[in-house]
Amino acid sequence: MELLTLAVLGILALLAPLASRVSGIPCVVLEICLGILFGNSVLGIIQFGGPWTTFLFDFGLIYLLFLAGLEVEARFLQEYAVDSLLVGTLATIIPFAIGYAVGIAVGFSPTLTGLIFSTTSVGVVLPTAKELEHLFNDDIQESNKPFSKLLIGATAVSDMLSMFMLAFMVESRDAMGETLVLMIMAAILLLPFYRALKLYSRMTTRLRELESRYYFTTRLSMVLMIVLAALAEIIGIHAVVGSFFAGVMISVLTEGSAKLSDNLLSFGYALFLPAFFLLAGAKVDLPSMLFAGDLWVLPILLAFSYLGKLGGVYAAARLRGITKRFSVAMGTLMWAKLSLVIAASEAALRMGRVSEEVYSTAVVFAMLTVLLAPVATRLLISKTAKRIASRAVSPEVV
C-alpha cells in the first residue's frame, strides 16, 4: 500500500510545477494544497506513517533547512553587517514578543506562536527581492543600500536567530543547560569542522579529477549535513538546527561555486522537497481543525504576524536611514514564512506540546503567508509607484 502512496507523491510532484507555471501560484503552496486534497483531510489516498513516507518527510525537513542555510551568503552579511544585524534582530524579536502574547490570548502554545511569527522564508524572499530590485532605483540612490542584498542579509540573520529559538523550544532542560548546550554546539560547528573544511577548500584545485568523476564536494556536503544533524540529535537539539548550520558552513566555504549549488538543489527538488511539502499537507487534518473551531484563529495570526514583522523591520530600517517605501516593502516581503514554521510545529507535535489541530493551523497559516506576502509587496510597490508618477506628472499638466 505504501508503494501506491509513493507513486501518488511522484505524480503530484510532477503536476505541481506545471500547475504553478500556469497559475502563477508558488509551487510549494500548490504542493501543500495537493497534499491536503489527497491526504487525511479529503481523499485519504496519501497514507502517512509507513517507513518510506516517514523517511521522506524527516529527510526532506532536514534537507530543506540545509538549503535554507546554503542561501546565507557571508559577503552580504559582511558588506552590510550593521544593517543586516539590526533589521534581522528586530524583525525577529518584536514579532516573537507579539506572537508570544497572541499565543497566550488565543490559547495556542506561546513559544510556538512567537517562533512562527519571527521566522522568514528565504526561498520566497530571495527570488521576489531580485525581481523587484529595479523598482527601488531612487530609494537605493538615496539610502545607498541595494534592496535585495539588504533583504537577504536581514533574512539570514532572522533565520539564524530563529534556529536558536527553535533549539531553545525543543530543549527540555533548565535555562543554564540550554545555554551550555548551544555554546558546546557552536564550538563544535565553528572550530574543528570549519578548519577541516577550510583545508579541503584549499585542496580542491588538486582534486579536480576526484570532483569531476565522483562529485566529491557534493558528497562531502551531504555527509556534513547528516553528521551535524545527528550530532544535534545526540546533544538534545532538533536535527534541523545542525543541518541548517551545515548549510551555512558549506555556503561560506564554497562561495561562488554555482555547480555545487546546482547539484545540491537538483538533488533536493528532484524528490525530497516535493515529497516533504506534499506529506506536510497530507498530515493537515482540516475536518478536525474545523471541528475544534480553530479556523477563527487564522485571521488573527495573519494580521498580528504581519504587524509584528512590519513593525520590527520598519523600525530598524528607518533607524538606518532607509526610505519609508523601502522599509514597508522589506517588512511585507519578510512576512512570508514556511520551512521553520513546519519544522517548529512538527517538533512541538512530536513532543506532545501541541495538538494535531494546532499543527494543521500552523501549516495553513504558513502557506497563506507564502501566498500573500509577495502579492501584497507587489501591490504596495505598484500603488506607490503610480502615486509617485502622478506627482511627477501633475505639475507639467497644470
C-alpha positions as a Python dict, from the first residue, in 0.01 Angstrom:
ca = {
    (1, 'M'): (0, 0, 0),
    (2, 'E'): (287, 236, 71),
    (3, 'L'): (412, 192, -287),
    (4, 'L'): (81, 341, -401),
    (5, 'T'): (144, 641, -177),
    (6, 'L'): (493, 682, -323),
    (7, 'A'): (352, 662, -676),
    (8, 'V'): (91, 926, -596),
    (9, 'L'): (359, 1150, -443),
    (10, 'G'): (568, 1117, -760),
    (11, 'I'): (278, 1205, -991),
    (12, 'L'): (177, 1503, -777),
    (13, 'A'): (539, 1621, -765),
    (14, 'L'): (529, 1637, -1146),
    (15, 'L'): (191, 1808, -1164),
    (16, 'A'): (264, 2082, -906),
    (17, 'P'): (530, 2276, -1104),
    (18, 'L'): (320, 2254, -1422),
    (19, 'A'): (19, 2395, -1236),
    (20, 'S'): (241, 2660, -1078),
    (21, 'R'): (363, 2773, -1419),
    (22, 'V'): (6, 2811, -1546),
    (23, 'S'): (-148, 2968, -1236),
    (24, 'G'): (144, 3174, -1104),
    (25, 'I'): (89, 3032, -753),
    (26, 'P'): (414, 2932, -573),
    (27, 'C'): (489, 2565, -627),
    (28, 'V'): (530, 2490, -255),
    (29, 'V'): (180, 2627, -188),
    (30, 'L'): (35, 2401, -456),
    (31, 'E'): (226, 2102, -316),
    (32, 'I'): (83, 2161, 31),
    (33, 'C'): (-266, 2209, -116),
    (34, 'L'): (-236, 1886, -316),
    (35, 'G'): (-116, 1710, -1),
    (36, 'I'): (-425, 1837, 184),
    (37, 'L'): (-651, 1722, -102),
    (38, 'F'): (-500, 1373, -130),
    (39, 'G'): (-425, 1333, 241),
    (40, 'N'): (-627, 1290, 559),
    (41, 'S'): (-845, 1595, 502),
    (42, 'V'): (-1024, 1489, 182),
    (43, 'L'): (-941, 1183, -28),
    (44, 'G'): (-722, 986, 213),
    (45, 'I'): (-505, 842, -66),
    (46, 'I'): (-171, 953, 80),
    (47, 'Q'): (-121, 741, 390),
    (48, 'F'): (143, 882, 625),
    (49, 'G'): (325, 673, 885),
    (50, 'G'): (500, 395, 693),
    (51, 'P'): (881, 364, 689),
    (52, 'W'): (921, 520, 342),
    (53, 'T'): (691, 816, 395),
    (54, 'T'): (840, 879, 740),
    (55, 'F'): (1191, 878, 591),
    (56, 'L'): (1092, 1111, 305),
    (57, 'F'): (930, 1356, 546),
    (58, 'D'): (1213, 1355, 802),
    (59, 'F'): (1493, 1371, 546),
    (60, 'G'): (1305, 1633, 343),
    (61, 'L'): (1274, 1851, 654),
    (62, 'I'): (1645, 1819, 730),
    (63, 'Y'): (1738, 1890, 369),
    (64, 'L'): (1502, 2188, 348),
    (65, 'L'): (1676, 2360, 640),
    (66, 'F'): (2014, 2265, 494),
    (67, 'L'): (1923, 2451, 174),
    (68, 'A'): (1797, 2744, 381),
    (69, 'G'): (2142, 2764, 542),
    (70, 'L'): (2301, 2733, 199),
    (71, 'E'): (2120, 3052, 93),
    (72, 'V'): (2304, 3251, 363),
    (73, 'E'): (2580, 3437, 179),
    (74, 'A'): (2853, 3567, 408),
    (75, 'R'): (2958, 3853, 181),
    (76, 'F'): (2613, 4011, 212),
    (77, 'L'): (2638, 3995, 591),
    (78, 'Q'): (2992, 4136, 587),
    (79, 'E'): (2912, 4415, 342),
    (80, 'Y'): (2601, 4532, 527),
    (81, 'A'): (2673, 4388, 870),
    (82, 'V'): (2521, 4662, 1089),
    (83, 'D'): (2210, 4700, 876),
    (84, 'S'): (2157, 4324, 845),
    (85, 'L'): (2208, 4263, 1218),
    (86, 'L'): (1979, 4546, 1328),
    (87, 'V'): (1698, 4474, 1080),
    (88, 'G'): (1724, 4097, 1121),
    (89, 'T'): (1731, 4116, 1502),
    (90, 'L'): (1432, 4349, 1540),
    (91, 'A'): (1248, 4156, 1269),
    (92, 'T'): (1283, 3850, 1493),
    (93, 'I'): (1246, 3981, 1848),
    (94, 'I'): (944, 4211, 1800),
    (95, 'P'): (732, 3950, 1613),
    (96, 'F'): (832, 3688, 1871),
    (97, 'A'): (711, 3909, 2157),
    (98, 'I'): (384, 3983, 1978),
    (99, 'G'): (339, 3616, 1889),
    (100, 'Y'): (401, 3510, 2248),
    (101, 'A'): (128, 3748, 2367),
    (102, 'V'): (-111, 3636, 2091),
    (103, 'G'): (-45, 3271, 2177),
    (104, 'I'): (-147, 3335, 2538),
    (105, 'A'): (-457, 3525, 2425),
    (106, 'V'): (-587, 3262, 2178),
    (107, 'G'): (-485, 2955, 2376),
    (108, 'F'): (-201, 2835, 2149),
    (109, 'S'): (149, 2744, 2263),
    (110, 'P'): (303, 3091, 2328),
    (111, 'T'): (656, 2979, 2242),
    (112, 'L'): (547, 2814, 1917),
    (113, 'T'): (332, 3113, 1819),
    (114, 'G'): (619, 3352, 1889),
    (115, 'L'): (857, 3137, 1686),
    (116, 'I'): (631, 3109, 1381),
    (117, 'F'): (575, 3487, 1393),
    (118, 'S'): (951, 3553, 1397),
    (119, 'T'): (1057, 3337, 1103),
    (120, 'T'): (1104, 3436, 740),
    (121, 'S'): (1111, 3218, 428),
    (122, 'V'): (1434, 3284, 240),
    (123, 'G'): (1301, 3077, -51),
    (124, 'V'): (1025, 3333, -105),
    (125, 'V'): (1224, 3645, -18),
    (126, 'L'): (1522, 3576, -247),
    (127, 'P'): (1352, 3544, -589),
    (128, 'T'): (1092, 3814, -517),
    (129, 'A'): (1355, 4061, -394),
    (130, 'K'): (1563, 4015, -708),
    (131, 'E'): (1253, 4052, -924),
    (132, 'L'): (1157, 4383, -759),
    (133, 'E'): (1508, 4529, -730),
    (134, 'H'): (1468, 4760, -1031),
    (135, 'L'): (1167, 4934, -874),
    (136, 'F'): (1386, 5078, -596),
    (137, 'N'): (1645, 5265, -801),
    (138, 'D'): (1560, 5602, -642),
    (139, 'D'): (1548, 5453, -292),
    (140, 'I'): (1882, 5278, -346),
    (141, 'Q'): (2045, 5602, -457),
    (142, 'E'): (1904, 5782, -153),
    (143, 'S'): (1999, 5521, 108),
    (144, 'N'): (2295, 5367, -80),
    (145, 'K'): (2174, 5018, 13),
    (146, 'P'): (2072, 4758, -251),
    (147, 'F'): (1723, 4622, -185),
    (148, 'S'): (1790, 4252, -249),
    (149, 'K'): (2127, 4243, -68),
    (150, 'L'): (1993, 4407, 246),
    (151, 'L'): (1686, 4184, 242),
    (152, 'I'): (1895, 3868, 207),
    (153, 'G'): (2130, 3979, 484),
    (154, 'A'): (1844, 4063, 722),
    (155, 'T'): (1666, 3737, 637),
    (156, 'A'): (1984, 3540, 704),
    (157, 'V'): (2018, 3698, 1049),
    (158, 'S'): (1650, 3637, 1122),
    (159, 'D'): (1678, 3273, 1012),
    (160, 'M'): (1981, 3210, 1235),
    (161, 'L'): (1815, 3369, 1538),
    (162, 'S'): (1500, 3166, 1472),
    (163, 'M'): (1707, 2848, 1457),
    (164, 'F'): (1845, 2919, 1804),
    (165, 'M'): (1491, 2990, 1925),
    (166, 'L'): (1386, 2653, 1786),
    (167, 'A'): (1673, 2490, 1975),
    (168, 'F'): (1551, 2653, 2296),
    (169, 'M'): (1192, 2548, 2227),
    (170, 'V'): (1268, 2179, 2188),
    (171, 'E'): (1521, 2168, 2474),
    (172, 'S'): (1354, 2039, 2789),
    (173, 'R'): (1627, 2111, 3042),
    (174, 'D'): (1670, 2423, 3253),
    (175, 'A'): (1791, 2750, 3101),
    (176, 'M'): (2150, 2700, 3216),
    (177, 'G'): (2160, 2361, 3047),
    (178, 'E'): (2012, 2507, 2728),
    (179, 'T'): (2273, 2780, 2712),
    (180, 'L'): (2555, 2533, 2775),
    (181, 'V'): (2428, 2302, 2503),
    (182, 'L'): (2414, 2585, 2250),
    (183, 'M'): (2765, 2702, 2341),
    (184, 'I'): (2901, 2350, 2300),
    (185, 'M'): (2727, 2313, 1967),
    (186, 'A'): (2856, 2650, 1844),
    (187, 'A'): (3212, 2549, 1938),
    (188, 'I'): (3173, 2219, 1756),
    (189, 'L'): (3039, 2395, 1447),
    (190, 'L'): (3289, 2680, 1433),
    (191, 'L'): (3619, 2513, 1519),
    (192, 'P'): (3710, 2161, 1405),
    (193, 'F'): (3461, 2126, 1119),
    (194, 'Y'): (3539, 2473, 990),
    (195, 'R'): (3914, 2417, 994),
    (196, 'A'): (3885, 2080, 824),
    (197, 'L'): (3662, 2218, 550),
    (198, 'K'): (3884, 2524, 509),
    (199, 'L'): (4176, 2293, 450),
    (200, 'Y'): (3971, 2094, 199),
    (201, 'S'): (3868, 2410, 12),
    (202, 'R'): (4238, 2490, -46),
    (203, 'M'): (4294, 2142, -188),
    (204, 'T'): (4005, 2142, -436),
    (205, 'T'): (4226, 2255, -726),
    (206, 'R'): (4439, 1943, -673),
    (207, 'L'): (4133, 1716, -660),
    (208, 'R'): (3963, 1810, -987),
    (209, 'E'): (3951, 1453, -1113),
    (210, 'L'): (3801, 1332, -786),
    (211, 'E'): (3542, 1609, -805),
    (212, 'S'): (3452, 1561, -1171),
    (213, 'R'): (3416, 1182, -1150),
    (214, 'Y'): (3265, 1138, -805),
    (215, 'Y'): (3106, 1477, -718),
    (216, 'F'): (3319, 1470, -407),
    (217, 'T'): (3226, 1816, -275),
    (218, 'T'): (2857, 1737, -313),
    (219, 'R'): (2913, 1411, -130),
    (220, 'L'): (3107, 1594, 144),
    (221, 'S'): (2823, 1846, 182),
    (222, 'M'): (2564, 1571, 224),
    (223, 'V'): (2777, 1388, 479),
    (224, 'L'): (2838, 1706, 677),
    (225, 'M'): (2463, 1775, 681),
    (226, 'I'): (2385, 1428, 815),
    (227, 'V'): (2671, 1432, 1068),
    (228, 'L'): (2571, 1769, 1215),
    (229, 'A'): (2202, 1673, 1216),
    (230, 'A'): (2289, 1354, 1406),
    (231, 'L'): (2516, 1548, 1642),
    (232, 'A'): (2234, 1792, 1715),
    (233, 'E'): (2003, 1499, 1797),
    (234, 'I'): (2265, 1348, 2028),
    (235, 'I'): (2309, 1678, 2211),
    (236, 'G'): (1931, 1708, 2251),
    (237, 'I'): (1857, 1978, 1992),
    (238, 'H'): (1635, 1926, 1687),
    (239, 'A'): (1824, 1783, 1388),
    (240, 'V'): (1726, 2075, 1165),
    (241, 'V'): (1946, 2309, 1371),
    (242, 'G'): (2252, 2103, 1280),
    (243, 'S'): (2154, 2074, 912),
    (244, 'F'): (2090, 2449, 889),
    (245, 'F'): (2436, 2539, 1017),
    (246, 'A'): (2588, 2274, 789),
    (247, 'G'): (2431, 2464, 501),
    (248, 'V'): (2571, 2794, 633),
    (249, 'M'): (2921, 2647, 657),
    (250, 'I'): (2908, 2499, 307),
    (251, 'S'): (2785, 2832, 174),
    (252, 'V'): (3076, 3019, 335),
    (253, 'L'): (3345, 2774, 227),
    (254, 'T'): (3226, 2722, -132),
    (255, 'E'): (3109, 3075, -206),
    (256, 'G'): (3069, 3134, -576),
    (257, 'S'): (3051, 2763, -663),
    (258, 'A'): (2741, 2761, -882),
    (259, 'K'): (2795, 2398, -981),
    (260, 'L'): (2784, 2275, -621),
    (261, 'S'): (2473, 2479, -552),
    (262, 'D'): (2305, 2340, -863),
    (263, 'N'): (2394, 1983, -764),
    (264, 'L'): (2254, 2023, -413),
    (265, 'L'): (1938, 2200, -532),
    (266, 'S'): (1867, 1944, -802),
    (267, 'F'): (1912, 1660, -554),
    (268, 'G'): (1656, 1816, -319),
    (269, 'Y'): (1400, 1943, -567),
    (270, 'A'): (1400, 1619, -767),
    (271, 'L'): (1236, 1421, -486),
    (272, 'F'): (1284, 1510, -122),
    (273, 'L'): (1144, 1863, -105),
    (274, 'P'): (830, 1797, -314),
    (275, 'A'): (764, 1481, -112),
    (276, 'F'): (815, 1675, 213),
    (277, 'F'): (566, 1951, 125),
    (278, 'L'): (312, 1701, -7),
    (279, 'L'): (340, 1495, 311),
    (280, 'A'): (325, 1809, 528),
    (281, 'G'): (-4, 1890, 358),
    (282, 'A'): (-124, 1530, 392),
    (283, 'K'): (-71, 1549, 769),
    (284, 'V'): (-301, 1850, 792),
    (285, 'D'): (-641, 1748, 925),
    (286, 'L'): (-883, 2021, 815),
    (287, 'P'): (-1201, 1846, 944),
    (288, 'S'): (-1054, 1819, 1294),
    (289, 'M'): (-930, 2176, 1273),
    (290, 'L'): (-1277, 2299, 1174),
    (291, 'F'): (-1447, 2079, 1433),
    (292, 'A'): (-1217, 2215, 1703),
    (293, 'G'): (-1317, 2567, 1600),
    (294, 'D'): (-961, 2683, 1527),
    (295, 'L'): (-1043, 2846, 1193),
    (296, 'W'): (-1118, 3182, 1356),
    (297, 'V'): (-759, 3199, 1477),
    (298, 'L'): (-613, 3221, 1124),
    (299, 'P'): (-709, 3587, 1053),
    (300, 'I'): (-574, 3686, 1395),
    (301, 'L'): (-244, 3505, 1333),
    (302, 'L'): (-211, 3656, 987),
    (303, 'A'): (-289, 4010, 1100),
    (304, 'F'): (-67, 4019, 1409),
    (305, 'S'): (220, 3833, 1243),
    (306, 'Y'): (219, 4090, 962),
    (307, 'L'): (205, 4382, 1204),
    (308, 'G'): (486, 4234, 1412),
    (309, 'K'): (715, 4168, 1116),
    (310, 'L'): (637, 4504, 954),
    (311, 'G'): (688, 4689, 1282),
    (312, 'G'): (1022, 4522, 1355),
    (313, 'V'): (1162, 4572, 1005),
    (314, 'Y'): (1027, 4926, 964),
    (315, 'A'): (1167, 5048, 1297),
    (316, 'A'): (1514, 4910, 1229),
    (317, 'A'): (1522, 5019, 865),
    (318, 'R'): (1421, 5375, 945),
    (319, 'L'): (1688, 5392, 1215),
    (320, 'R'): (1943, 5306, 945),
    (321, 'G'): (1818, 5582, 713),
    (322, 'I'): (1628, 5360, 473),
    (323, 'T'): (1331, 5517, 290),
    (324, 'K'): (973, 5453, 402),
    (325, 'R'): (880, 5273, 79),
    (326, 'F'): (1190, 5056, 102),
    (327, 'S'): (1115, 4976, 469),
    (328, 'V'): (748, 4885, 413),
    (329, 'A'): (835, 4661, 117),
    (330, 'M'): (1102, 4482, 321),
    (331, 'G'): (867, 4425, 614),
    (332, 'T'): (588, 4298, 390),
    (333, 'L'): (809, 4058, 197),
    (334, 'M'): (976, 3925, 511),
    (335, 'W'): (629, 3833, 638),
    (336, 'A'): (647, 3517, 426),
    (337, 'K'): (734, 3210, 632),
    (338, 'L'): (731, 2837, 568),
    (339, 'S'): (1011, 2591, 643),
    (340, 'L'): (1081, 2686, 1004),
    (341, 'V'): (709, 2704, 1081),
    (342, 'I'): (667, 2344, 969),
    (343, 'A'): (987, 2238, 1147),
    (344, 'A'): (882, 2402, 1474),
    (345, 'S'): (524, 2273, 1451),
    (346, 'E'): (642, 1921, 1373),
    (347, 'A'): (886, 1928, 1667),
    (348, 'A'): (617, 2058, 1903),
    (349, 'L'): (371, 1793, 1778),
    (350, 'R'): (616, 1507, 1832),
    (351, 'M'): (693, 1629, 2182),
    (352, 'G'): (322, 1641, 2261),
    (353, 'R'): (325, 2016, 2325),
    (354, 'V'): (60, 2093, 2062),
    (355, 'S'): (-233, 1905, 1912),
    (356, 'E'): (-291, 1794, 1552),
    (357, 'E'): (-532, 2086, 1517),
    (358, 'V'): (-263, 2340, 1615),
    (359, 'Y'): (-17, 2176, 1375),
    (360, 'S'): (-274, 2198, 1095),
    (361, 'T'): (-346, 2563, 1174),
    (362, 'A'): (26, 2649, 1170),
    (363, 'V'): (83, 2481, 831),
    (364, 'V'): (-217, 2654, 673),
    (365, 'F'): (-102, 2984, 827),
    (366, 'A'): (247, 2944, 677),
    (367, 'M'): (102, 2853, 339),
    (368, 'L'): (-114, 3167, 338),
    (369, 'T'): (180, 3395, 422),
    (370, 'V'): (382, 3249, 134),
    (371, 'L'): (87, 3318, -94),
    (372, 'L'): (3, 3665, 37),
    (373, 'A'): (341, 3827, 111),
    (374, 'P'): (475, 3853, -249),
    (375, 'V'): (133, 3964, -377),
    (376, 'A'): (100, 4229, -105),
    (377, 'T'): (453, 4355, -172),
    (378, 'R'): (387, 4393, -544),
    (379, 'L'): (57, 4572, -477),
    (380, 'L'): (218, 4814, -231),
    (381, 'I'): (504, 4891, -467),
    (382, 'S'): (278, 4937, -771),
    (383, 'K'): (47, 5175, -583),
    (384, 'T'): (341, 5375, -451),
    (385, 'A'): (499, 5388, -797),
    (386, 'K'): (174, 5517, -950),
    (387, 'R'): (141, 5780, -677),
    (388, 'I'): (499, 5899, -730),
    (389, 'A'): (445, 5907, -1108),
    (390, 'S'): (126, 6111, -1073),
    (391, 'R'): (304, 6363, -850),
    (392, 'A'): (586, 6393, -1102),
    (393, 'V'): (345, 6442, -1396),
    (394, 'S'): (88, 6675, -1235),
    (395, 'P'): (296, 6998, -1236),
    (396, 'E'): (357, 6960, -1609),
    (397, 'V'): (-13, 6902, -1675),
    (398, 'V'): (-110, 7209, -1478),
}
